[in-house]
Amino acid sequence: MELQVIARGSSWIELRDAQGRTVYADLLEGRKRFRLGTGLSLKAGRPELVQVQLGAGPAQALPPGEWWTWHRFQPPGA
């Protein structure tokens, strides 16, 4: 399963795996897919510009929060 991150404008994105290792840390504008594995945590510099799509599900805006908020995504049934 994949997590697709969609940035409607330039936003700093940091993704960490379930062990806390950084998977991605860079500016993102557009779309990028990441293997979900056992779970990912995402932090966005401009969360109001970022949507996420888990597998074939619908794209959803990040929940309201500040840039320092970590959003966790896990595979179904985890």
Residue frames relative to the residue before (quaternion, step in Angstrom):
aa qw qx qy qz dx dy dz
M 1.0000 0.0000 0.0000 0.0000 0.00 0.00 0.00
E 0.2352 -0.7823 0.5663 0.1092 3.54 -1.14 0.70
L 0.2550 -0.6861 0.6535 0.1928 3.48 -1.40 0.39
Q 0.1427 -0.7769 0.6091 0.0707 3.55 -0.72 1.08
V 0.1692 -0.7676 0.6135 0.0766 3.55 -0.89 1.01
I 0.1051 -0.8005 0.5900 -0.0048 3.55 -0.77 1.12
A 0.0628 -0.7939 0.6047 0.0077 3.58 -0.63 1.14
R 0.3040 -0.7786 0.5283 0.1494 3.59 -0.63 1.16
G 0.7498 0.0814 -0.0831 0.6514 3.55 1.37 0.05
S 0.6894 -0.4867 0.3251 0.4269 3.57 -1.22 0.26
S 0.1119 0.7813 -0.6010 0.1256 3.56 -0.74 1.14
W 0.4335 -0.6556 0.5455 0.2910 3.56 -1.05 0.77
I 0.0737 -0.7927 0.6052 -0.0048 3.55 -0.84 1.05
E 0.0084 -0.7596 0.6500 0.0208 3.54 -1.05 0.81
L 0.0692 -0.7824 0.6188 0.0047 3.55 -0.90 1.02
R 0.0673 -0.7787 0.6232 0.0277 3.55 -1.02 0.87
D 0.4483 -0.6726 0.5143 0.2867 3.54 -1.12 0.68
A 0.7496 -0.4179 0.2776 0.4318 3.57 -1.33 0.06
Q 0.6754 0.4673 -0.2875 0.4928 3.61 1.22 -0.43
G 0.5802 -0.6203 0.3582 0.3877 3.60 1.28 0.08
R 0.4913 0.6535 -0.4401 0.3713 3.60 1.25 0.15
T 0.4757 -0.6697 0.4922 0.2878 3.57 -0.98 0.85
V 0.2310 -0.7736 0.5835 0.0881 3.54 -0.82 1.13
Y 0.7845 -0.0386 0.0827 0.6134 3.57 1.07 -0.83
A 0.1246 0.7566 -0.6360 0.0869 3.56 -1.04 0.81
D 0.4203 0.6707 -0.4932 0.3609 3.56 -0.22 1.30
L 0.5881 -0.5113 0.4657 0.4193 3.53 -1.36 0.06
L 0.0746 -0.7880 0.6106 0.0274 3.55 -1.00 0.82
E 0.0814 0.7280 -0.6794 0.0428 3.51 -1.10 0.84
G 0.7053 0.3410 -0.2920 0.5487 3.54 -0.50 1.20
R 0.6392 -0.5296 0.4100 0.3780 3.56 -1.16 -0.68
K 0.0416 0.7671 -0.6398 0.0209 3.52 -1.18 0.66
R 0.2634 -0.7722 0.5646 0.1246 3.57 -1.00 0.92
F 0.0859 -0.7800 0.6197 0.0168 3.54 -1.13 0.81
R 0.4753 -0.6384 0.5192 0.3114 3.56 -1.07 0.76
L 0.4231 -0.7422 0.4674 0.2274 3.58 -0.72 1.09
G 0.1370 -0.8117 0.5539 0.1249 3.59 0.99 -0.75
T 0.7811 -0.2757 0.2260 0.5126 3.59 -0.88 -0.93
G 0.7679 -0.2838 0.1508 0.5542 3.58 1.29 0.05
L 0.1356 -0.7686 0.6211 0.0717 3.53 -1.25 0.54
S 0.2041 -0.7294 0.6365 0.1453 3.55 -1.25 0.57
L 0.1330 -0.8079 0.5738 0.0168 3.55 -0.90 0.99
K 0.0464 -0.7461 0.6638 0.0236 3.52 -1.12 0.82
A 0.1177 -0.8070 0.5781 0.0262 3.58 -0.87 0.99
G 0.4791 -0.6856 0.4782 0.2680 3.56 -0.93 0.94
R 0.7703 0.1201 -0.0716 0.6222 3.57 1.14 -0.65
P 0.1510 -0.8585 0.4820 0.0883 3.58 0.48 1.21
E 0.5924 0.5888 -0.3706 0.4063 3.60 1.11 -0.53
L 0.6839 0.4678 -0.2767 0.4866 3.61 1.25 -0.35
V 0.6861 0.5240 -0.2543 0.4358 3.58 1.26 -0.28
Q 0.0709 -0.7445 0.6631 0.0323 3.50 -1.15 0.87
V 0.1863 -0.7632 0.6063 0.1234 3.55 -1.25 0.45
Q 0.1250 -0.7659 0.6271 0.0677 3.53 -1.22 0.63
L 0.1986 -0.7874 0.5784 0.0773 3.55 -0.65 1.16
G 0.8248 -0.0633 -0.0079 0.5618 3.57 -0.50 1.20
A 0.7753 -0.2964 0.2474 0.4998 3.58 -0.92 -0.95
G 0.4085 0.7302 -0.4572 0.3014 3.59 1.27 0.17
P 0.6531 -0.5151 0.3717 0.4122 3.57 -1.26 0.11
A 0.5223 -0.5953 0.5019 0.3477 3.55 -1.23 0.52
Q 0.0578 -0.7995 0.5978 -0.0044 3.56 -0.97 0.91
A 0.5148 -0.6184 0.4977 0.3239 3.54 -1.14 0.71
L 0.5506 -0.5705 0.4771 0.3791 3.55 -1.16 0.51
P 0.5513 -0.5924 0.4522 0.3749 3.60 -1.05 0.64
P 0.6167 -0.5453 0.3940 0.4087 3.60 -1.10 0.57
G 0.2987 0.7335 -0.5684 0.2231 3.54 -1.04 0.80
E 0.5602 -0.5817 0.4680 0.3588 3.50 -1.30 -0.02
W 0.7040 -0.4870 0.3102 0.4136 3.57 -1.23 0.33
W 0.6853 0.4944 -0.2954 0.4457 3.60 1.07 -0.56
T 0.4998 0.6633 -0.4195 0.3665 3.62 1.28 -0.03
W 0.2741 -0.7373 0.5965 0.1594 3.57 -0.93 0.96
H 0.1712 -0.7574 0.6251 0.0791 3.56 -0.97 0.96
R 0.2018 -0.8129 0.5406 0.0794 3.58 -0.72 1.10
F 0.0874 -0.7813 0.6179 0.0054 3.52 -1.04 0.93
Q 0.0200 -0.7983 0.6009 -0.0345 3.55 -0.85 1.02
P 0.5742 -0.5732 0.4365 0.3889 3.58 -1.15 0.46
P 0.6269 -0.5374 0.3910 0.4066 3.60 -1.12 0.53
G 0.8003 0.2820 -0.2287 0.4772 3.54 -1.01 0.85
A 0.5295 0.6379 -0.4131 0.3769 3.61 1.25 -0.03
